[in-house]
Amino acid sequence: MKKILIAILMMAPLALNAQNAPKFAHFNSADIIPNMKEYTKAQEEIQAMAKQYEDDLKLMQDEFQKKLDEYQKEQANLLDNVRQRREAELNDLQQRMQQSYQDNNRALGQAQEEKVGAIQQLVLAAVKKVGEAGGYVYVVDSSTGAIPYINPQLSVDITDQIKKEVGIQ
């Protein structure tokens, strides 16, 4: 009888630990971010920016083509110094187009990075809030592919809670 009592007393801490076992949660950011109004707005702004850059570049290309056509028509009748000046103008215009293209791509990438970063911060704040409220030890994003397996019996999917937190109905 004494041995049974000792065995029960030794098992009691294990039973308490089972009740207070760490809680794990996961969410799917790929199901959250594209549905956020901030994401939609950011995409629209980036597309508008890209369209403006594309239009500006098209104007520069049209100007270059017009000057090139004029030069090619008149090339045979031009004095050497005038021909050299026109060629320099064409080269300068071509370099400005290339620089504009690079600057526009850089600005577009930076704008996208800033906007997506701000959205990710909103999601992370929501994850933290839901994680703290639920008493979770770890909350992982299941859409990253970095987690090879998540046991659905031991981890709670809090995607819907996070959606609610960021304003997705």
N, C-alpha and C positions, 0 to 999 in steps of 0.2 A: 504494500500500500504506500509505503514511504517513497519507493522508487517511482511509482506512478505520479505521486504528488510533485516530486522533483521534476519529472519529465514535463508535466503540465506547466509548472512555473517557468521552465526553460523555454517552452513554446510560446508563452504569453507575449514576450517582446516581438517575436516573429509575426504574431497575429496583429499586434498593434502597428507594426511597420507595413503590413499588407494593407491596412485601412488607410494609412498615410503615405502610400506609395506615391512616388513622383508622378505628376500628370504631364503628359506630352500632348502637343497639338500640332496640327499642320494646316496649311492653307494653300490655295492655288492662285498666285498673283496673276497668272495668265487668264484667269476667269474674272478677275477683279479690275485690273487696270484698263483694259479696253472698254469696259462698261462705265467708266467714270466720266462724268461730264467735263472734268478738267482735261482728261485725255482727249476727248473729242474736240474741245476748244483748242488745245495745243496743236492737234493734227491740222485743224483748219487754218490756224495761224501759220504753221510751217508750210503748208501747201500754198497759201497766199504769198508768202515770202518767196518760195521757190518759183512761183509763177511770175512775180515781179522781176526776179533775177533773170529768168528765162527771157522775158520780154525785153529787158535792158540789153541782154547779150544779143538778141535777135536784131535789135536796132543797130548795134555796133557792127554786126556781121553784114547787115544790109548796106551800111555806110561804107564798110571796107570793100564789099563787092562792087558797089557803084564807082568808087574811086579806082579800083583795079580795072574795071571795064573801060573807064575813061582813059586811064594811063595806057592800056594796051592798044586802044584806038589811035592815040596820039604819039605813041612811043617812037615811031619811025621818024616823025617830023620834029621831035624835041631836040633842043640843044643839050649838050652833055651835062651842063650844070643844072638845068631844069629837070632833066631825066633823073639825075642823081638825087635832087631834092624830093621829087615825087616818090622815088623808090624809098628814100628815108622816111617819108610820111607814111607810106604803106607799111613799112617795117614797124614804125612806131605804133601805128594803129593796131597792127597784129599783136604786138607785145602787150598793148593795153587791154586787148580782148582776152589774151591768155591770163594776164594778171587779174582782170576782173572776174574771170571764170574761177580762178583759184581763191580769190578773196570771197566770192559769193559762196563757194562750197564750204570754206572755212566758217563763214558766218552762219550758214545754214546748219552745219554740224554743231556749232557751239550753241545755237538757239535750241536745237533739238535736245542736246545734252542738258541744258539748263531746265527746259520744260519737263523733260522726263524725270530729271533729278528731283524737281519740286513735287511731282506726282508720287514718286517713290517715297519721298519723305512723308507725304500724307498717309500712304499705305503703312509705312513703318510705325508712324504714330498710332494708327488704328490697331496695328498688331500688338504694340506695346500695351495699349489700353485694354484690349480684349484679353491679352495674355495675363496681365496683372489681375484683372477682375476675375478670371477663371482660375487663378492660382497655378498656372502652368509653369513647369520648370524649363521646358524648351518649346519653342514654336518655330517650325521650319517651313520653308516654302517648297512645296512638292513639285512645282513647275520648273525648277531650275535644273533638274536632272542630276544634281550633286548628291541627292539622297537616293541610293539604289532601291531601297525598300522601306515602306512605312506600314507597320502592322495596324490595320484599322481597328482591331480590338483593343490595342493599347494606346492609340493616339486618337485624339478627337479632331474632326475636321471643323475648323472655325471660319471657313471661307464665308459662309452666309453672315456670320456675326461681323466680320470685317467689312463686308459689303454694306451692311446696315450702318456701320460706323462712318464710312466714307460717303454715305448718302445715296447708295444704290438701292433701289427698292426691289 
